[in-house]
């Protein structure tokens, strides 16, 4: 009868509706499933021989994971003249009421629908569960029940903003929806989201038993006298305080950059003043408005479609057999090497952790020991699993122990001579077909490959700190790197469950090069006399994780000095100085190297707090006239976007989508923008060129847009066009 839902009626007259999308590992709401959902609901309601229905899933790993975000912004599952944003709300409300008006529903109820949740239920999946009259969930702590839509710039558009507050109260619902934090079954049971938690094998039977025992039903919120837990409505004191506090807290966290957060607040507040039929109309109106906002479009494209594509192998060369790394040789047991060892051992890879002394290598292993100890103490990791993982890491100071490794990653000090030495000594003991990679963040891969006799098997695998938390890995192709080497690097990144981008070789590659401009622009502004607090606060207001001075301290000011010195030596007359160099030189004179020595742009206190160093004003005089926050914001974002465009023009970046994904997940470029290329498109390429030229005339040539952008502006082109989420491909 339907292609996505199996329809079976048992001898008791209960319909079992098993959602099972063909040729997909996970159920998601696409147009076929939306259409079939209404079809089976109509059949249950229209057949007198059917007393009720139970929803479940035919998949082994999930119940229903929400909407297929690829279809959002399209024409939806519409009927003639119907608002596409309201389709799911209308369908779920039909199931909930049996198509009856409120008076008739209150008098006689409707046929019962129960949900037998046998796996994760997210987004529209949870909204189907919430619209069901009774909800049974499998007793599995790995199951997640949540509404994560705000994380991609939209809101739950099928009743989630209205039903969840009516079950758990406005305050708890606001927190759950705006953060996207999922519930585990036991927690959901305690809150009333789920009525029963039972063994997996019993979920359908328990749901059917409830349907059989319940000839008719009316949802709580359709009953006369229903009240929200904790109160709701414009005049309710508790509700008013909740909404005032929530609005202030939300905007403090989002800096007014995420329209979906404000829309959720409005939905829950306004919906709390209305009956369900009108409340879901309000929700659909806000949902529709968000879909038309570029923020949602950009976030869906970069944070979901393109991120998921690269994680599924979109960048991997075709026709090459997939491989698994079984034994990793990790050269360098410092912060980066120790982190790489941890994420590798965590997925079952044996790691030979090498350093100049056994003591240094053991210290690197301590990083994993400490992380595991915290996880064990919090009950998140069994001690037996911790011990087994730690047994996979072998600290050593002997190159001979690297002999059986099938991938080498070098993360030693950023010194050409040291890298040359460890590369040559490692190659002397490893197999003749083993790939060698470097985690360098600035040194060109093609130059480092000259230290290896097989440059076609040399590649950059650039991690970000802290490795265990940062999701991105930047893979850098040297001039002679071949496809087999690239494929292995991508296979390894997939093994450790990271998100890869692939770029061509360049000093600083894409991420370090672009990220550096954010810090440098902050330093330049302080040099000009802009108040440090203004620089820092606007950086965060613009959507960056922290201000440029703070992140400069974290990276280390002396490292910036060393990188600039090495770059100048390598480029000679081609080197272009930065106005930030004066700031760095002065801080070096003052021996203020950043957090590493407790002294940088910030002063680090013994109690763990920090504050902008008051002495900055003694060395960098604050100007009498300060720029506006908008001017500072434009400088910080435009400078990064201009550098990203230069990387694209030079062929360092292969696609616009790689740049957007890399910038967001690697350097913290504001997610609401969708990344630097989405940001340029949203501003408008022509308008961006005008603004870049204005800033260049005012502050320096570093803002001058590349010819690529001028050509695009003249032709009316953009980086992304309709139906092309990958975006523009580099020439």
C-alpha positions in Angstrom: 0.0 0.0 0.0 2.9 2.4 0.8 6.6 2.2 0.0 7.8 3.5 3.4 5.4 2.1 6.0 4.4 -1.5 6.4 0.8 -1.9 7.4 -0.4 -4.9 9.3 -3.6 -5.5 11.3 -3.7 -8.2 14.0 -6.6 -10.3 15.2 -7.5 -7.7 17.8 -7.9 -5.0 15.1 -4.7 -3.1 16.0 -2.7 -1.8 13.1 1.0 -2.0 13.4 2.6 0.8 11.3 6.3 -0.1 10.8 8.3 2.7 9.3 11.1 1.3 7.1 12.5 3.4 4.3 13.9 1.3 1.5 17.6 1.4 0.8 18.4 3.6 3.8 20.0 2.7 7.1 18.0 5.3 9.0 14.4 6.4 8.8 14.0 10.1 7.9 11.1 12.2 6.9 11.3 12.6 3.2 8.3 13.5 0.9 7.4 9.8 0.4 7.2 9.1 4.1 5.2 12.3 4.7 2.7 11.2 2.1 2.6 7.7 3.4 2.1 8.9 7.0 -1.1 10.6 6.1 -2.2 7.7 4.0 -2.0 5.2 6.8 -3.5 7.6 9.4 -6.5 8.0 7.0 -6.8 4.2 6.7 -6.8 3.7 10.5 -9.3 6.4 11.1 -11.6 5.3 8.2 -11.7 1.6 8.8 -14.2 0.6 11.5 -12.5 -2.8 11.9 -9.4 -1.1 13.2 -9.5 -0.1 16.8 -6.2 1.8 16.9 -2.6 1.8 15.8 1.0 1.4 17.0 4.0 3.2 15.3 7.3 1.4 15.3 10.5 1.1 13.2 11.8 -1.6 11.0 15.4 -0.3 11.4 17.8 -1.8 13.9 19.5 1.5 14.8 16.7 4.0 15.1 13.0 4.8 15.2 12.9 8.0 13.1 15.6 10.7 12.9 13.5 13.6 11.8 13.4 15.4 8.5 15.7 14.9 5.5 17.2 18.4 5.6 18.0 18.1 1.8 14.3 18.7 1.1 13.9 21.8 3.4 13.4 24.9 1.4 11.8 22.9 -1.4 8.1 22.7 -2.1 7.5 20.2 0.7 4.7 17.6 0.7 2.0 20.0 -0.4 -1.5 19.7 -1.7 -3.0 22.3 -3.9 -2.7 25.7 -2.3 -1.6 24.3 1.1 1.1 26.0 3.1 4.0 23.6 2.9 5.2 24.6 6.4 1.9 23.4 7.9 1.6 19.9 6.2 3.2 17.9 9.1 1.3 19.9 11.7 -2.0 19.2 9.9 -1.2 15.4 9.6 -0.2 14.9 13.2 -3.1 17.0 14.4 -5.5 14.8 12.3 -4.0 11.7 14.0 -4.3 13.3 17.4 -7.9 14.4 17.1 -9.3 11.9 14.5 -10.2 14.9 12.4 -12.9 15.9 15.0 -13.6 19.4 16.3 -12.9 20.1 19.9 -16.4 19.7 21.2 -17.0 16.3 19.5 -13.5 15.2 20.6 -14.1 16.1 24.2 -17.4 14.2 24.1 -16.4 10.9 22.5 -12.6 10.9 22.0 -10.8 9.3 19.0 -9.0 6.1 18.0 -5.8 5.6 20.0 -2.4 5.8 18.4 0.6 4.6 20.4 4.4 4.9 19.7 6.7 1.9 20.3 10.0 3.6 20.2 12.7 1.0 19.5 15.6 3.4 18.7 16.5 7.1 18.6 13.7 9.6 17.9 14.9 13.0 16.9 13.3 16.1 15.4 10.2 15.1 13.4 10.6 11.5 14.8 10.1 12.7 18.3 7.3 15.0 17.1 5.4 11.9 15.8 6.0 10.3 19.2 4.7 13.4 21.1 1.6 13.5 18.9 0.8 9.8 19.7 -1.5 9.3 22.6 0.7 6.8 24.4 4.5 6.4 24.3 6.5 3.3 25.1 10.3 3.3 24.8 12.9 0.6 24.8 15.2 0.4 27.9 18.4 1.4 26.2 20.5 4.3 27.6 22.0 4.8 24.1 18.6 5.9 22.7 18.2 9.6 22.3 14.9 11.5 22.3 15.4 15.2 21.2 14.5 18.2 19.1 17.9 19.4 17.6 16.5 21.6 14.9 17.9 24.9 16.3 21.4 23.5 15.7 20.8 23.9 11.9 18.9 27.2 12.1 15.3 26.1 12.2 12.8 25.0 14.9 10.6 21.9 15.4 7.9 22.5 12.8 5.5 19.6 13.5 4.2 20.5 16.9 7.4 20.1 19.0 7.3 23.7 20.3 3.7 23.2 21.5 3.4 19.6 22.7 6.7 19.4 24.7 5.9 22.5 26.8 2.4 21.1 27.5 4.1 17.9 28.8 7.2 19.1 30.7 6.5 22.9 31.2 7.7 25.9 29.4 11.1 26.3 31.2 12.3 22.7 30.6 11.0 22.7 27.0 12.8 26.0 26.2 16.1 24.6 27.5 15.6 21.3 25.6 14.6 22.9 22.3 17.0 25.9 22.2 20.0 23.7 23.1 19.0 20.6 21.2 19.9 18.5 24.2 18.4 15.0 23.9 16.8 13.0 26.7 17.6 9.4 27.6 14.7 7.0 28.1 14.8 7.1 31.9 14.9 10.9 32.0 12.1 11.1 29.5 10.0 8.7 31.6 10.5 10.8 34.7 9.4 14.0 32.8 6.3 12.3 31.3 7.6 12.4 27.7 7.4 8.6 27.8 4.8 6.6 29.7 6.7 3.3 29.9 10.3 2.1 29.5 10.5 -1.6 28.9 12.9 -4.2 27.4 13.3 -3.8 23.6 11.5 -7.0 22.9 8.4 -5.8 24.7 7.9 -2.3 23.3 5.3 -3.3 20.6 3.4 -5.6 22.9 3.2 -3.0 25.6 2.0 -0.4 23.1 -0.6 -2.8 21.7 -1.8 -3.7 25.2 -2.5 0.0 25.9 -4.4 0.4 22.6 -6.5 -2.7 23.3 -7.4 -1.3 26.7 -8.2 2.2 25.5 -11.2 2.2 23.1 -11.1 6.0 22.8 -8.7 8.8 23.9 -8.4 12.5 24.1 -5.0 14.3 24.3 -4.4 16.0 27.6 -4.3 19.5 26.0 -7.7 18.9 24.3 -9.4 18.2 27.6 -11.4 21.0 29.4 -9.4 22.7 32.1 -6.0 21.6 30.9 -3.1 23.7 32.4 0.6 23.8 31.5 2.9 22.3 34.1 4.2 25.4 35.9 1.8 27.7 34.2 1.6 29.5 30.8 -0.1 32.5 29.2 0.6 36.2 29.1 -0.7 36.9 32.6 0.7 33.9 34.5 3.4 35.2 36.9 5.5 32.0 36.5 5.3 32.0 32.7 6.2 35.8 32.6 9.3 35.3 34.7 10.3 32.2 32.7 10.0 34.0 29.4 11.8 37.2 30.6 14.7 35.2 32.0 14.9 32.8 29.0 15.0 35.7 26.5 17.9 37.4 28.3 19.8 34.2 28.8 19.3 33.1 25.2 20.5 36.3 23.7 23.5 36.4 26.0 24.6 33.0 24.5 23.7 33.7 20.9 24.4 37.5 20.6 21.2 37.8 18.6 22.9 35.9 15.7 20.5 32.9 15.6 16.9 33.8 14.6 15.7 30.3 15.4 16.3 30.8 19.1 14.2 33.9 19.2 11.5 32.1 17.1 11.4 29.3 19.6 10.9 31.7 22.4 8.1 33.4 20.5 6.5 30.1 19.6 6.4 28.8 23.1 5.2 32.1 24.6 2.5 32.8 22.0 1.4 29.2 21.8 1.0 29.2 25.6 -1.8 31.7 25.2 -3.7 29.7 22.6 -5.5 26.4 22.1 -3.5 23.7 20.2 -5.2 24.3 16.8 -4.1 27.9 16.8 -0.8 27.2 18.5 0.5 25.0 15.8 -0.5 27.6 13.2 1.8 30.0 15.1 4.6 27.5 15.0 4.2 26.9 11.3 4.3 30.6 10.6 7.6 31.0 12.4 9.0 27.8 10.8 8.1 29.1 7.4 9.8 32.5 8.1 13.0 30.7 9.3 13.2 28.7 6.1 13.2 31.9 4.1 16.0 33.3 6.2 19.6 32.9 4.8 20.8 31.8 8.2 18.8 28.5 8.1 19.8 27.9 4.4 23.5 28.5 5.2 23.5 26.4 8.3 21.6 23.5 6.8 24.0 23.4 3.8 27.3 23.6 5.7 26.5 22.0 9.1 24.4 19.1 7.7 24.5 18.5 3.9 28.1 19.2 3.2 29.5 18.0 6.5 27.6 14.7 6.1 28.8 14.4 2.5 32.5 14.6 3.3 32.0 12.2 6.3 30.4 9.7 3.9 33.4 9.8 1.5 32.5 12.5 -1.0 36.2 13.6 -1.2 37.6 10.0 -1.5 39.1 9.1 -4.9 37.1 6.5 -6.7 38.2 3.0 -7.6 40.6 2.5 -4.6 40.1 -0.2 -2.1 39.1 1.0 1.3 41.7 0.2 4.0 41.9 0.3 7.8 44.8 1.5 9.8 45.7 -1.2 12.3 48.9 0.1 13.8 49.8 3.8 13.9 53.2 5.2 14.4 52.9 8.6 16.3 56.1 10.7 16.2 56.0 13.2 19.1 54.2 12.7 22.4 53.5 16.4 23.0 50.0 17.8 23.3 49.1 17.1 19.6 50.7 13.7 19.4 49.2 12.6 22.7 45.8 13.7 21.5 46.1 11.9 18.2 47.2 8.7 20.1 44.1 9.0 22.3 41.6 9.3 19.5 43.2 6.5 17.6 43.4 4.0 20.4 39.8 4.9 21.4 38.6 3.3 18.1 40.8 0.2 18.5 44.0 1.2 16.6 47.3 0.1 18.1 49.6 3.2 18.6 53.3 3.3 18.9 53.9 6.6 20.7 57.5 7.7 20.0 59.5 10.5 21.6 63.1 11.4 22.3 62.9 9.6 25.7 60.8 6.8 27.2 59.9 9.3 29.9 58.6 11.8 27.4 56.6 9.1 25.6 55.1 7.9 28.9 54.1 11.5 29.7 52.3 11.5 26.4 50.4 8.4 27.3 49.4 10.1 30.6 47.1 12.3 28.5 45.0 9.2 27.6 45.3 7.9 31.2 43.9 11.1 32.6 41.0 11.4 30.1 40.1 7.8 30.8 40.3 8.3 34.5 37.8 11.1 34.3 35.5 9.1 32.2 35.7 6.1 34.5 35.1 8.3 37.6 31.9 9.7 36.0 30.6 6.3 35.1 30.9 6.9 31.3 33.6 4.3 30.7 34.0 0.8 32.3 37.4 0.4 33.8 38.0 -2.8 31.8 37.4 -0.9 28.5 39.8 1.9 29.7 42.5 -0.7 30.5 42.0 -2.4 27.1 42.3 1.0 25.3 45.4 2.0 27.2 47.1 -1.3 26.4 46.9 -0.3 22.7 49.3 2.6 23.3 53.0 1.6 23.5 55.3 4.4 24.5 58.8 4.1 23.1 62.0 6.0 22.3 63.2 3.4 19.7 62.6 3.9 16.0 62.8 0.2 15.6 59.4 -0.1 17.3 57.8 1.7 14.3 58.7 -1.1 11.9 55.3 -2.8 11.7 53.2 0.4 11.5 51.0 1.0 8.5 50.7 4.8 8.8 53.0 7.3 10.3 52.0 10.7 11.7 54.7 13.2 12.6 53.9 15.9 15.2 57.3 17.0 16.4 58.5 20.6 17.0 57.9 23.0 14.1 61.6 23.1 13.2 62.7 22.0 9.7 65.9 20.3 10.9 64.1 18.3 13.5 61.4 17.2 11.1 64.0 16.2 8.6 65.8 14.1 11.1 62.8 12.1 12.4 61.5 11.6 8.9 64.7 10.1 7.6 65.2 7.9 10.7 61.6 6.7 10.5 61.8 5.9 6.8 64.9 3.7 7.5 62.8 1.3 9.6 59.3 1.3 8.0 58.0 -0.7 5.1 58.5 0.6 1.5 54.8 1.2 0.9 54.0 2.9 4.2 52.4 6.4 4.1 54.2 9.2 6.0 52.2 12.2 7.1 52.8 15.4 9.0 50.6 17.2 11.4 52.4 20.5 10.8 50.1 23.6 10.8 52.2 26.0 8.8 55.1 24.3 6.9 54.5 23.4 3.3 53.9 19.7 2.8 55.8 19.6 -0.5 58.9 20.9 1.2 58.7 18.4 4.0 58.2 15.6 1.5 61.7 16.3 0.2 62.9 14.5 3.3 61.1 11.4 2.2 62.3 9.2 -0.7 58.7 8.5 -1.7 57.0 12.0 -1.9 54.0 10.4 -3.6 53.3 8.7 -0.3 53.7 11.9 1.8 50.7 13.9 2.9 49.6 16.4 5.5 47.1 15.3 8.2 46.5 18.4 10.2 44.6 18.1 13.5 43.3 20.9 15.8 43.8 21.3 19.5 42.5 19.7 21.6 42.4 16.7 19.3 39.8 14.8 21.4 37.3 17.6 21.1 37.9 19.3 17.7 36.0 17.5 14.9 37.9 18.7 11.9 41.0 17.2 10.2 42.6 19.1 7.3 44.3 16.8 4.8 46.9 18.6 2.7 48.0 17.3 -0.7 51.7 17.8 -1.6 52.7 18.4 -5.2 53.4 14.7 -5.7 50.9 13.1 -3.3 49.0 10.4 -5.1 45.3 9.3 -4.9 46.1 6.1 -3.0 47.8 8.1 -0.2 44.9 10.5 -0.1 42.4 7.6 0.1 44.3 6.0 3.1 44.4 9.4 4.9 40.6 9.8 4.4 40.0 6.2 5.5 42.0 6.9 8.7 40.1 10.1 9.4 36.8 8.2 8.9 38.1 5.5 11.4 38.6 8.0 14.1 35.2 9.6 13.4 36.4 13.1 12.4 35.3 15.4 9.6 37.8 15.8 6.8 38.5 18.5 4.2 41.1 18.2 1.5 43.2 21.2 0.4 46.2 21.7 -1.8 49.6 22.8 -0.4 50.3 26.3 0.8 52.1 27.9 3.7 49.5 27.8 6.4 47.2 25.7 4.1 43.7 27.0 4.5 42.7 26.8 8.2 45.9 28.2 9.8 46.2 30.8 7.1 42.6 32.1 7.5 42.6 31.7 11.3 45.8 33.7 11.6 44.1 36.8 10.1 41.5 36.9 12.9 44.3 37.1 15.6 46.4 39.5 13.5 43.5 41.8 12.9 42.8 41.9 16.7 46.5 42.8 17.3 46.4 45.4 14.6 43.5 47.2 16.1 45.1 47.3 19.5 48.2 48.8 17.8 45.9 51.5 16.3 44.5 52.4 19.7 41.2 50.4 19.7 40.3 49.4 23.2 41.2 45.7 23.8 37.8 45.1 25.5 36.0 46.4 22.4 38.0 44.1 20.2 37.3 41.1 22.4 33.6 41.7 23.0 32.9 42.4 19.3 34.8 39.2 18.3 32.4 37.2 20.5 29.4 39.3 19.4 30.2 38.5 15.8 29.9 34.8 16.6 33.5 33.7 17.1 34.1 31.4 20.1 36.4 33.9 21.8 38.0 37.2 21.1 41.2 37.4 18.9 43.4 38.4 21.9 42.2 35.5 24.0 42.8 33.0 21.2 46.1 34.5 20.5 47.1 33.8 24.1 45.9 30.2 23.8 48.0 29.6 20.6 50.9 31.4 22.2 52.3 34.8 21.1 55.8 33.5 20.9 54.6 30.8 18.4 53.2 33.6 16.2 56.6 35.3 16.4 58.4 32.1 15.4 56.0 31.4 12.5 56.3 34.9 11.2 60.1 34.7 11.4 60.2 31.3 9.6 57.8 32.6 6.9 59.9 35.7 6.3 63.0 33.6 6.0 61.3 31.3 3.5 59.7 34.0 1.4 62.5 36.5 1.4 61.6 39.6 -0.7 58.1 38.2 -1.3 57.2 38.4 2.4 54.5 41.0 3.2 54.7 42.3 6.7 51.6 42.6 8.9 50.7 45.6 11.1 50.2 43.0 13.9 54.0 42.3 14.0 54.7 45.4 16.1 52.3 44.1 18.7 54.0 40.7 18.7 57.5 42.2 18.9 56.5 44.3 21.9 54.9 41.3 23.7 58.1 39.3 23.1 60.2 42.1 24.6 57.9 42.0 27.7 58.1 38.2 27.8 54.4 37.9 27.6 53.9 34.7 25.6 50.3 33.9 26.4 48.6 31.4 28.7 51.7 29.2 28.6 53.6 31.5 30.9 50.6 33.1 32.5 51.2 36.4 30.8 49.9 37.6 27.5 47.1 40.0 26.4 45.4 38.6 29.4 46.6 38.4 33.0 46.0 34.9 34.4 45.1 34.7 38.1 45.9 31.9 40.6 42.2 31.2 41.1 41.8 30.3 37.4 40.2 33.5 36.3 41.7 35.9 33.7 41.3 39.5 32.7 42.6 41.7 30.0 46.1 42.9 31.1 45.8 46.5 32.2 49.3 47.2 31.1 48.3 46.9 27.5 47.2 50.6 27.7 50.8 51.6 28.8 52.3 50.2 25.6 49.5 50.6 23.1 47.9 54.0 23.7 44.1 54.0 23.5 42.8 56.4 20.9 40.4 59.2 21.9 37.9 58.2 19.2 36.8 54.6 19.1 35.3 52.8 16.1 31.8 51.5 16.2 31.1 47.8 17.0 29.9 47.3 13.5 33.2 48.6 12.1 35.2 46.2 14.3 32.9 43.3 13.4 33.3 44.0 9.7 37.1 44.1 10.0 37.2 40.8 11.9 34.8 38.9 9.6 35.8 40.5 6.3 39.5 39.9 6.8 38.9 36.2 7.3 36.6 36.0 4.3 39.0 37.8 2.0 41.7 35.3 2.9 39.4 32.4 2.3 38.6 33.8 -1.1 42.3 34.2 -1.9 42.8 30.5 -0.9 40.1 29.6 -3.3 41.5 31.7 -6.1 45.0 30.2 -5.6 43.6 26.7 -5.7 44.4 25.9 -2.1 40.7 25.2 -1.6 39.1 22.8 -4.0 35.5 23.8 -3.4 33.6 26.5 -1.6 31.9 23.9 0.6 35.3 22.6 1.9 36.1 26.2 2.9 32.9 26.6 4.7 33.0 23.3 6.6 36.7 23.8 7.4 36.3 27.3 8.7 33.3 26.5 11.0 34.7 23.2 12.4 38.4 24.1 12.3 38.7 27.7 13.3 35.3 28.6 14.7 34.1 30.9 12.0 30.5 31.8 13.1 28.2 28.9 12.3 25.2 31.1 11.7 27.0 32.5 8.6 27.4 29.0 7.1 31.1 29.8 6.6 33.1 32.5 4.8 31.8 31.7 1.3 28.2 31.5 2.5 28.9 34.8 4.3 30.1 36.5 1.1 27.1 35.2 -0.8 24.7 36.4 1.9 26.3 39.9 2.0 26.2 39.8 -1.8 29.5 39.4 -3.8 29.3 42.9 -5.2 28.5 44.5 -1.8 31.3 42.4 -0.2 33.8 43.7 -2.8 32.8 47.3 -2.1 33.2 46.8 1.7 36.5 45.1 1.3 37.8 48.0 -0.9 36.6 50.5 1.7 38.4 48.6 4.5 41.5 48.3 2.3 41.6 52.1 1.7 41.1 52.8 5.4 43.4 50.1 7.0 45.6 48.4 4.4 45.9 46.2 1.4 45.3 43.1 3.4 41.6 43.7 2.9 41.8 44.1 -0.9 39.6 41.5 -2.5 41.1 39.1 -5.0 40.3 39.4 -8.7 38.1 36.3 -8.5 35.6 38.3 -6.4 35.7 41.3 -8.7 35.0 39.0 -11.7 32.2 37.3 -9.9 30.6 40.6 -8.9 30.7 41.9 -12.5 29.0 38.7 -13.8 26.5 38.6 -10.9 27.8 35.2 -9.8 27.8 33.6 -6.4 29.6 30.7 -4.7 26.5 28.7 -4.3 23.6 28.3 -6.7 20.2 26.6 -6.3 20.5 22.8 -6.3 24.3 22.9 -5.9 25.2 22.5 -2.2 28.9 21.8 -3.0 29.2 25.3 -4.4 31.8 26.7 -6.8 34.7 24.5 -7.7 38.2 26.0 -7.9 39.6 26.4 -11.4 
